[in-house]
């Protein structure tokens, strides 16, 4: 049956049977039947895949991509991934999991559709030819499919890699087939504001928001390249906002610039939504070329902002600039929004971003339980490991009830104990003594030992541990 299906698809979509067979194997994965028989649901999945990938060859991608967005991501049998299947059709998708499960890799793969050039480091290995890095498994230069990106229009694009025989380059870029150019923004986990630097000049004209955004992105990239002359991000923000203040309203000698005025007032509206309410943000103003943040408790220079406030400024600035020139919906993929933020801000940042930018879809990777539970409408996926250490995705249902941070740490992130390590060890030692039949003692004595060990505040954990210890007593006593 598979052979007949392959031949039919090859004729229908004018493809080599070998390529069709490879795609069928990718779609079915481990479900590929040994006997060659397929059930109806498998056949429908295969035809749906070929229709979405190959069925719109005449589609005008230059016009269509401007209104496209992600609806699904599949990664299969590549690197640490066994099977990842994530529905991206929600306005907010949150991806979580322990370190090394591939959260950043997923965002980097999606970023390829925005024109990002995030390079991947190959897998090191040694063979008869010596030590080198491997991008995929086929050193022939042919396209090796590792995944699939589904789009709102029903189209799909293959994710793949190529490896050339004898290639020695450690870095490579995944490919999209067909190439996509979707409206979107990729923000990595770095939140850099930079040191203070005096503003030496103001641009002779106010640049467009897209020009400002592109210059800012280029400078961020150059920060990590040795020997590059770069401006700190703070001076770029200050330069653009001071220019917006100078040219925005205009005066008797300077013609006002409506776009400059929009950026000046619009970004302040964003900060009012994103900054903590306790800060009491009131406005930005310019004094002798310095950009001043005015709050209820006092004013301070932009560069004097704390790490958390600086992180909010850099995130808000990049998304806002993209939104000014992008009236249509677009997608933002960003990594670890919790960086530098107090837990109270971790709870509020993502909901505030969703409210501040109603036309934006967000795909967020995080370790923070406060981010995971920050909004009820989010589609939450946990990346988990199999017994062999391979990674798969699991949808987490957080819509039916509110989970505490401890419950998220346990149920989603796999952190079963939230006590400090020293306290956990002391607790284990004390409970082990208490549960021994040879060691007499009352509950009062147990509580005294726990308090002496600094464990008084952990009584819920202690109660559960004691109950477990009583059940496991060899003599069955409950003293």
C-alpha positions in Angstrom: 0.0 0.0 0.0 2.8 2.4 0.8 4.4 1.8 -2.6 1.1 2.6 -4.4 0.7 5.7 -2.3 4.3 6.8 -3.1 3.7 6.4 -6.8 0.4 8.2 -6.7 1.9 11.2 -4.8 4.9 11.3 -7.2 2.6 11.6 -10.2 0.2 14.0 -8.5 2.9 16.5 -7.4 5.5 15.7 -10.0 8.2 14.6 -7.6 10.8 11.8 -7.7 9.5 8.7 -5.9 12.7 8.6 -3.8 11.9 12.1 -2.4 8.2 11.1 -1.8 9.2 8.0 0.1 11.6 10.1 2.3 8.8 12.6 3.1 6.3 9.8 3.9 8.8 8.3 6.3 9.2 11.7 8.0 5.4 12.2 8.3 4.8 8.8 9.9 8.0 8.5 11.9 7.9 5.6 14.3 4.3 4.8 13.1 5.6 3.6 9.7 4.1 0.0 9.5 6.5 -2.8 8.8 4.0 -4.6 6.6 3.3 -1.6 4.5 -0.4 -1.2 5.4 -1.7 2.2 6.4 -4.9 3.2 8.2 -7.1 6.0 7.0 -5.9 8.6 9.5 -2.3 8.0 8.3 -3.2 8.3 4.7 -5.1 11.6 5.4 -2.0 13.0 7.3 0.3 12.1 4.4 -2.0 13.7 1.8 -2.5 16.8 4.0 1.3 17.2 4.3 1.9 16.9 0.6 -0.9 19.4 -0.2 0.4 22.0 2.3 4.1 21.6 1.2 3.8 21.1 -2.5 0.2 21.9 -3.4 0.6 25.7 -3.9 3.7 26.0 -6.1 2.2 29.0 -7.9 1.5 30.9 -4.7 2.7 34.5 -4.7 5.0 34.2 -1.6 6.2 37.8 -1.7 2.6 39.0 -1.1 1.3 36.1 0.9 4.1 35.9 3.5 3.4 39.4 4.8 0.2 38.2 6.3 1.4 34.7 7.4 2.1 33.4 10.8 3.1 30.1 12.5 0.5 27.5 13.4 2.6 24.5 14.1 6.2 23.3 14.6 7.4 19.7 14.3 11.0 18.5 14.9 11.7 14.9 14.6 14.8 12.7 15.2 17.4 15.5 15.2 20.0 16.3 17.8 18.4 15.7 21.3 14.9 15.8 19.9 12.9 12.6 19.5 9.5 14.1 18.7 8.5 17.7 19.2 5.0 18.8 18.0 3.9 22.3 19.1 0.7 24.0 18.2 1.6 27.7 17.6 -1.9 28.9 16.7 -2.5 30.6 20.1 -1.7 34.2 20.6 0.8 33.3 23.3 2.8 30.0 23.3 5.1 29.3 26.3 7.8 26.6 26.0 9.5 25.5 29.2 11.7 22.6 30.4 15.0 22.0 32.1 18.3 23.2 30.7 19.5 21.4 27.6 16.1 20.3 26.3 16.2 22.7 23.3 14.0 25.7 24.1 16.4 28.2 22.6 17.0 25.9 19.6 13.3 25.9 18.9 13.2 29.7 18.9 16.3 29.9 16.7 14.6 27.6 14.1 11.5 29.8 14.1 13.7 32.8 13.7 15.0 31.6 10.4 11.5 32.5 9.0 12.2 36.1 10.1 15.5 36.3 8.2 17.6 35.8 11.3 21.0 34.3 10.7 21.4 32.5 14.0 24.2 30.0 13.4 24.1 26.5 14.9 27.2 24.7 16.1 27.5 21.2 14.7 27.8 18.0 16.7 31.5 17.1 17.3 32.6 13.6 16.3 35.7 11.7 15.1 36.0 9.2 12.3 38.7 7.8 10.1 39.2 11.3 8.5 39.7 12.9 11.9 37.8 15.3 14.1 35.0 17.5 12.7 31.5 18.8 13.3 28.3 17.2 11.8 25.2 19.2 10.9 23.1 16.2 9.9 23.4 12.6 9.1 23.9 12.7 5.3 27.3 13.9 4.2 26.1 14.2 0.5 24.9 17.8 0.3 21.3 16.7 -0.1 18.5 18.3 1.9 17.8 16.3 5.1 14.4 17.1 6.6 14.4 17.6 10.3 11.1 19.3 10.8 8.1 21.2 9.5 6.6 24.6 10.0 2.9 25.0 9.5 1.4 28.3 8.5 -2.0 29.9 8.9 -2.8 29.8 5.1 -2.5 26.0 5.2 0.9 26.0 3.6 3.9 24.4 5.2 7.7 24.7 4.9 10.2 22.0 5.5 13.0 22.5 8.0 16.2 20.8 7.0 20.0 20.8 7.0 22.7 19.9 4.6 26.1 18.4 5.2 28.9 18.3 2.7 31.4 15.5 2.5 34.7 16.6 4.0 33.2 19.8 5.3 35.1 21.2 8.2 33.1 24.3 9.1 31.8 24.0 12.7 28.8 26.3 12.1 25.8 25.8 9.8 22.4 27.3 9.2 19.2 25.3 8.9 17.2 25.8 5.8 13.5 26.4 5.0 12.0 24.9 1.8 10.4 26.8 0.4 12.1 29.9 1.8 9.9 32.0 4.1 10.0 35.7 4.9 7.4 36.1 7.7 6.8 39.4 9.6 8.4 38.8 13.0 11.1 39.6 15.5 13.6 37.3 17.3 15.0 38.4 20.6 17.7 36.4 22.4 18.2 36.1 26.1 20.7 38.9 26.4 19.3 42.1 27.9 22.0 44.8 27.4 21.6 48.5 28.1 25.3 49.4 28.3 27.3 52.0 30.3 26.7 55.7 30.4 27.9 57.6 27.3 27.3 61.3 26.7 25.3 62.1 23.6 27.6 64.0 21.2 25.3 64.7 18.4 21.7 64.4 17.2 20.8 63.1 13.7 20.0 65.8 11.1 16.7 64.0 10.5 14.5 61.6 12.4 14.9 58.2 10.9 12.0 55.8 10.4 11.2 53.3 13.2 12.4 50.4 10.9 15.7 52.2 10.3 16.2 52.7 14.0 15.3 49.1 14.7 17.7 47.8 12.1 20.6 49.9 13.4 19.9 48.7 16.9 19.8 45.1 15.9 23.1 45.4 14.0 24.8 46.9 17.0 23.5 44.2 19.3 25.0 41.6 16.9 28.3 43.4 16.8 28.6 43.4 20.6 29.7 39.7 20.4 32.1 40.1 17.5 35.7 40.7 18.7 37.4 44.0 17.7 34.1 45.5 16.4 33.5 49.2 17.1 30.0 49.4 18.5 27.9 51.9 20.3 26.3 50.7 23.6 22.5 50.0 23.2 21.8 52.8 25.7 23.3 55.5 23.5 21.3 54.3 20.5 18.0 54.4 22.5 19.0 57.8 23.9 20.0 59.2 20.4 16.7 58.1 18.9 14.4 59.3 21.7 16.2 62.7 22.1 15.8 63.2 18.3 12.1 62.2 18.6 11.7 64.8 21.4 13.5 67.5 19.4 11.8 66.9 16.0 8.4 65.7 17.2 6.4 68.8 18.1 8.5 71.3 16.2 8.6 75.0 16.9 8.8 78.3 15.0 12.2 77.3 13.5 11.8 73.5 13.1 9.0 71.8 11.2 7.4 69.1 13.4 7.7 65.4 12.4 4.6 63.4 13.1 6.4 60.1 13.2 8.9 61.4 15.7 6.0 62.6 17.9 4.4 59.1 17.5 7.6 57.4 18.7 8.1 59.8 21.6 4.6 59.5 23.0 4.0 55.9 21.9 7.1 54.4 23.6 6.2 56.2 26.9 2.7 54.5 26.7 4.5 51.2 26.4 6.7 51.9 29.4 3.6 52.8 31.5 2.2 49.4 30.8 5.5 47.4 31.3 7.1 49.2 34.2 6.0 48.0 37.7 3.2 50.1 39.1 5.2 50.6 42.3 7.8 52.6 40.3 5.2 55.2 39.5 6.6 56.0 36.1 5.3 59.4 34.9 7.2 60.5 31.8 10.4 60.8 29.8 12.0 64.2 29.3 15.3 65.6 27.9 17.6 67.9 29.7 20.9 69.0 28.1 21.0 66.0 25.8 20.3 63.5 28.6 17.2 61.2 28.6 15.6 61.3 32.0 13.2 58.8 33.5 10.8 60.7 35.7 9.0 58.7 38.5 6.8 59.4 41.5 9.9 58.9 43.8 12.3 60.9 41.7 14.1 61.2 38.4 17.1 59.2 37.1 19.1 58.9 33.9 18.3 56.1 31.5 21.7 54.3 32.2 21.0 54.4 35.9 18.1 52.0 35.6 18.4 48.7 37.4 19.0 45.5 35.5 15.3 44.7 35.6 14.1 48.1 34.4 16.9 48.1 31.7 15.7 44.7 30.5 12.1 46.0 30.2 13.4 49.1 28.2 15.3 47.0 25.7 12.5 44.5 25.2 9.8 47.2 24.9 12.0 49.3 22.6 12.6 46.6 20.0 9.0 45.3 19.9 7.6 48.8 19.8 9.9 49.9 16.9 8.8 46.8 15.0 5.1 47.6 15.7 5.3 51.2 14.5 6.0 50.2 10.9 4.1 46.9 11.1 0.4 47.7 11.4 -0.4 44.0 10.5 0.0 41.2 13.0 3.5 39.7 13.5 5.2 37.3 15.7 7.8 37.8 18.4 10.0 34.9 19.6 12.0 35.7 22.7 14.1 33.8 25.2 14.0 33.9 29.0 11.8 37.0 29.7 12.6 36.5 33.4 16.2 37.6 33.0 17.1 40.3 35.6 13.5 40.5 36.8 12.1 40.3 40.3 9.5 37.6 40.7 6.7 40.2 40.9 7.7 41.4 37.4 8.1 37.9 36.1 4.4 37.5 36.9 3.3 40.6 35.1 5.7 41.2 32.1 4.2 38.7 29.6 0.6 39.7 30.3 1.6 43.4 30.0 3.3 42.7 26.7 0.2 40.9 25.4 -1.9 43.9 26.4 0.5 46.5 25.1 0.9 44.9 21.7 -2.6 43.6 20.6 -1.4 42.7 17.1 1.5 40.6 18.2 1.8 36.8 18.7 4.4 35.7 21.2 6.4 32.5 21.4 8.3 32.5 24.7 10.9 30.1 26.2 11.3 30.3 30.0 12.5 28.6 33.1 10.3 30.7 35.4 7.1 29.2 37.0 5.8 32.8 37.3 6.0 33.3 33.6 4.5 29.8 32.9 1.4 30.7 34.9 1.3 34.4 34.1 -1.8 34.2 31.8 -4.6 31.7 31.5 -4.9 31.9 27.7 -1.3 30.7 27.0 -0.6 27.4 25.3 2.0 25.8 27.5 4.4 23.1 26.3 6.9 21.3 28.5 10.0 19.7 26.9 10.6 16.4 28.7 13.2 13.7 28.5 12.6 10.0 27.8 14.4 7.3 29.7 17.1 7.4 27.0 17.5 11.2 27.5 15.8 12.2 24.2 13.4 15.2 24.2 9.7 15.2 23.4 7.0 17.9 23.9 3.9 17.7 26.1 1.0 20.1 26.2 0.3 21.2 29.8 -3.3 22.1 30.7 -3.3 25.2 32.9 -6.7 26.5 31.9 -8.9 24.6 34.4 -7.2 25.7 37.6 -4.6 28.1 39.0 -1.3 26.5 39.9 1.2 27.8 42.4 4.8 28.4 41.6 5.8 25.2 43.7 3.2 23.2 41.8 4.6 24.4 38.4 8.1 23.6 39.6 7.0 20.1 40.4 4.5 19.2 37.7 6.0 21.1 34.7 9.7 21.7 35.4 10.3 18.5 37.3 11.7 20.2 40.5 10.0 17.9 43.0 11.7 19.5 46.1 11.8 23.3 46.6 13.6 23.2 49.9 17.3 24.3 49.9 19.7 21.4 49.4 21.1 21.7 52.9 17.6 21.6 54.4 16.5 18.6 52.3 19.5 16.7 53.5 18.9 17.5 57.2 15.2 16.6 56.7 16.1 13.2 55.2 18.5 12.5 58.0 16.0 13.4 60.8 13.1 11.5 59.2 15.3 8.5 58.7 16.1 8.5 62.4 12.5 9.0 63.3 11.3 6.1 61.1 13.7 3.7 62.5 12.1 1.2 64.9 15.1 1.3 67.1 15.0 5.0 67.8 12.2 5.9 70.2 10.8 9.4 70.2 7.6 11.4 70.2 6.3 13.8 67.6 7.3 16.6 70.0 10.9 15.4 69.9 10.8 15.3 66.2 9.5 18.9 65.9 12.2 20.0 68.4 14.9 18.4 66.2 13.5 20.0 63.1 13.4 23.4 64.7 16.9 23.0 65.9 18.0 22.2 62.3 16.3 25.3 61.0 13.4 23.5 59.4 10.5 25.0 61.3 9.2 26.9 58.2 8.9 23.7 56.3 6.2 22.0 58.3 4.0 21.0 55.2 6.9 19.2 53.7 7.7 17.7 57.2 4.1 16.5 57.6 4.2 14.6 54.4 7.6 13.2 55.1 6.5 12.0 58.6 3.4 10.4 57.1 5.5 8.5 54.7 7.9 7.5 57.4 5.1 6.1 59.6 3.7 4.1 56.7 7.1 2.6 56.1 7.9 1.6 59.8 8.7 -2.1 59.8 6.7 -2.7 63.1 3.7 -0.7 61.8 3.6 1.5 64.9 2.4 5.1 64.7 4.2 6.7 67.7 
